[in-house]
Amino acid sequence: MRPALPLLLCLPLLACAQAVYEVPVATPAGLQAAASEIGQGAAPGRRNLSEDEAKAAITRVARRLAPAGTAVCQEIGRGAGCEWRFVYDPSTDLNAAATGEGVIVVQRGVADYARNDAEIAFVVAHEMAHHAADHVRSTQNRAQAGAALGGILASLAGAYAGLETGQLAQTASGVGAQLGVISYSKAQEREADVLGAAILHRAGYDIGEARDMLLTLARLSGRTETSRLSTHPAGPDRIASFDGAVEELRASNWRLAPRR
Ligand SMILES: [Zn+2]
């Protein structure tokens, strides 16, 4: 029994704020099914895209998601602006980040590892959801992460000045490694997956197709258990939570009312 730990984790992360959508707890059967699904697939591989093709794919997805993300963000009523600034980062890592001020940095590796636009859209919609649910503020409030976010935004400001929503800015040198310090609580990650699904649905993407990106992420990370200290839920947990919440959302015709 370590009753003080959840409180200690809670305070600095400010993760105790009421969730926009409380994701139902994954069932043991759901976890088992997700683990075996992850285990059955082949190891993820990169597509052979040129840089122009990768940028075009991310731009296409960002344009299609932007109005849906704004609509869901406004419906939630938590985000600061509900407008987006997309920034392409040439790093080949499979990563993306919401860095404040509606900025979403998407690394080239997202397009490389995705097998189709829906999988790219999963990642972009997840980051929109971090903005929409106001998760970014909780990370800004932590000293080290806040400083890194400030630095990223300052280095990107020139890149997106004057850009309209749906256009893709590009970083000159890449902010790759700096994205690693941005972290949310596991509850916020699950919530971003689910709110992201609502954005994907609104934009007309196939949720099943987009969900394959979760399998790719799980297979790349290779973790099977969510440890207390890891920042993202492990693959089976993340997938089973996502599936449970999507089932619930489908049953309610995608209404985002919080569970009570
Ligand atoms: Zn996230």
Boltz pocket constraint, residues with backbone or C-beta under 6 A from the ligand:
constraints:
  - pocket:
      binder: B
      contacts: [[A, 126], [A, 130], [A, 184], [A, 188], [A, 189], [A, 192]]
      max_distance: 6.0
